[in-house]
Amino acid sequence: MRVVDHQTIVQALLVLSYLLVCHFAITGRNPELQLLALVLLSIAIIFRGLVRSSLSSWILALLVAGLGLIGYTLDLLRFALYLPPVILPLLLWAVFFRSLMPGRTPLITGIARAVRGSLSDELSRYTRSVTVVWCTLFISLSLGSVLLPLVASPQVWSLFANFLNYVFIVLLFVGEFIYRQYRFRDLEHLDFLSYLQSLRQVGMRQFR
């Protein structure tokens, strides 16, 4: 069963490259690596648009390149590298939190319905609680990336922002899957790879 396509693999490699380069750029205060890190992150984000020859993606790429060169000239790129670990979790928190507003369907509940169909009241309450847990994680990661530089060295900040934060996300994702298998063991369950495949097939636009 094919779980990921080639473009997803390339994007994942770009993100991993960014994290490694960003770590050494922050800890070594190397302007060239700082510029490379921002380029890798930008390409990873708009990669699919670049592959499709999307005009807006190429314009954005040129804009990022221009801003990067300006930041490199003014020696400001190191400050820009502190922003993604704050902004990205904050954006994800906003998506999850917005789904908890009155009249909306909690994001995890909507995904579960798209995968399984109708849900029992107990499972609906559970998926709402899981949405709250994801909100808590993302806002904690964002706040941590803001506060950690005030009390710790760049090396410690980078360790959390570029590596451990993603470990926390993976642990919650896998841990929730295992716990759900145990708590709702009377339900029919997918194996983990099939579960990932079903998530890929869910159109996230429908939950906006």
C-alpha positions in Angstrom: 0.0 0.0 0.0 1.4 3.4 -1.0 1.1 5.8 2.0 3.1 8.7 0.6 3.8 10.1 -2.9 7.1 11.3 -4.2 6.3 15.0 -3.7 5.5 14.3 0.0 8.8 12.5 0.4 10.7 15.5 -1.2 8.9 17.9 1.1 9.7 15.8 4.1 13.4 15.7 3.1 13.4 19.5 2.6 11.9 20.0 6.1 14.4 17.7 7.7 17.2 19.5 5.9 15.8 22.8 7.1 15.7 21.6 10.7 19.4 20.4 10.6 20.7 23.5 8.8 18.7 25.8 11.1 20.2 24.1 14.2 23.7 24.7 13.0 22.9 28.2 11.8 21.5 29.2 15.2 24.2 27.5 17.3 27.0 28.6 15.0 25.7 32.1 14.2 26.6 31.4 10.5 24.8 33.9 8.2 25.2 31.7 5.1 23.6 28.8 6.9 20.8 31.1 8.2 20.0 32.1 4.6 20.1 28.5 3.4 17.8 27.5 6.3 15.2 30.1 5.3 15.5 29.0 1.6 14.9 25.4 2.4 11.9 26.2 4.6 10.4 28.4 1.9 10.8 25.8 -0.8 9.4 23.1 1.5 6.2 25.2 2.1 5.6 26.1 -1.6 7.1 23.0 -3.2 3.9 21.7 -4.7 3.1 25.1 -6.2 6.6 25.3 -7.7 6.2 21.8 -9.2 2.8 22.9 -10.7 4.5 26.0 -12.1 2.1 28.1 -10.1 2.8 31.8 -10.8 1.9 32.9 -7.3 4.3 30.3 -5.9 7.2 31.5 -8.1 6.4 35.1 -7.2 6.5 34.2 -3.5 9.8 32.4 -4.0 11.3 35.4 -5.6 10.0 37.6 -2.8 11.4 35.4 -0.2 14.8 35.3 -2.0 14.8 39.1 -2.1 13.9 39.5 1.5 16.5 36.8 2.4 19.2 38.7 0.7 18.2 41.9 2.4 18.2 40.2 5.8 21.6 38.6 5.0 23.1 42.0 4.1 21.7 43.5 7.3 22.7 40.5 9.4 19.1 40.0 10.6 18.4 36.5 9.4 19.1 34.9 12.8 16.1 36.7 14.2 13.9 35.4 11.3 14.8 31.8 12.3 13.2 32.3 15.7 9.8 33.0 14.1 8.8 29.7 12.4 8.7 27.6 15.7 6.4 30.3 17.1 4.2 31.0 14.1 3.6 27.5 12.7 2.3 26.0 16.0 0.2 29.1 16.5 -1.4 28.7 13.1 -2.2 25.1 13.9 -3.6 26.1 17.3 -5.9 28.6 15.6 -7.2 26.0 13.2 -8.0 23.5 16.0 -9.3 26.2 18.4 -11.6 27.7 15.8 -13.2 24.3 15.3 -14.2 24.3 19.0 -16.3 27.4 18.7 -20.1 27.2 19.1 -21.8 25.9 16.0 -18.7 24.3 14.6 -17.5 20.7 14.5 -14.3 19.9 16.5 -11.6 19.2 14.0 -10.8 15.7 15.2 -14.5 14.9 15.3 -14.9 16.0 11.7 -11.9 13.9 10.6 -13.2 10.9 12.5 -16.6 11.2 10.8 -14.9 11.5 7.4 -13.0 8.3 8.2 -15.6 6.2 10.1 -19.0 7.7 9.2 -21.4 8.4 12.1 -20.0 8.5 15.6 -21.5 7.5 19.0 -22.0 10.2 21.6 -19.1 8.8 23.6 -16.8 8.9 20.6 -17.9 12.4 19.7 -17.1 13.6 23.2 -13.7 11.8 23.1 -12.8 13.3 19.7 -13.7 16.8 21.0 -11.4 16.2 24.0 -8.6 15.1 21.6 -9.1 18.4 19.7 -8.6 20.3 23.0 -5.5 18.3 23.7 -4.0 19.2 20.3 -4.9 22.9 21.0 -3.1 22.7 24.3 0.0 21.1 22.7 0.3 23.6 19.9 -0.1 26.7 22.1 2.4 25.3 24.5 4.9 24.7 21.8 4.4 28.3 20.5 4.7 29.8 23.9 7.7 27.7 24.7 9.5 28.9 21.6 8.8 32.5 22.7 9.9 32.1 26.3 12.8 29.7 26.0 15.2 32.1 24.4 14.8 34.4 27.5 16.0 31.7 29.9 18.1 29.3 27.9 21.0 29.3 25.4 20.5 29.2 21.6 21.6 25.6 21.7 18.8 24.6 24.1 16.2 26.6 22.2 17.2 25.0 18.9 17.1 21.5 20.5 13.5 22.0 21.5 12.3 24.2 18.5 13.9 22.1 15.8 13.8 18.6 17.2 12.0 17.9 20.4 8.8 19.9 19.5 8.3 17.5 16.6 9.0 14.5 18.8 6.2 15.7 21.1 3.8 16.0 18.1 4.6 12.5 16.9 4.3 11.1 20.5 0.9 12.6 20.9 -0.2 11.4 17.5 1.0 7.8 18.0 0.0 7.7 21.7 -3.5 8.9 21.0 -3.9 6.2 18.3 -2.7 3.5 20.7 -4.9 4.8 23.6 -8.0 4.9 21.2 -7.4 1.3 20.2 -7.5 0.3 23.9 -10.4 2.5 25.0 -12.7 1.7 22.1 -11.5 -1.9 21.5 -15.1 -2.9 20.7 -14.9 -0.9 17.5 -13.5 -2.1 14.2 -10.0 -0.6 13.9 -7.6 0.1 11.1 -3.9 -0.8 11.4 -1.6 2.2 11.7 -0.6 2.3 8.0 -4.2 2.0 6.9 -5.1 4.8 9.4 -2.5 7.1 7.9 -3.7 6.3 4.4 -7.3 7.1 5.4 -6.2 10.5 6.9 -4.4 11.3 3.6 -7.7 10.8 1.8 -9.6 13.2 4.0 -10.1 16.6 2.3 -9.1 19.2 5.0 -10.8 22.0 3.2 -14.2 20.7 4.3 -13.4 21.5 7.9 -12.7 25.2 7.4 
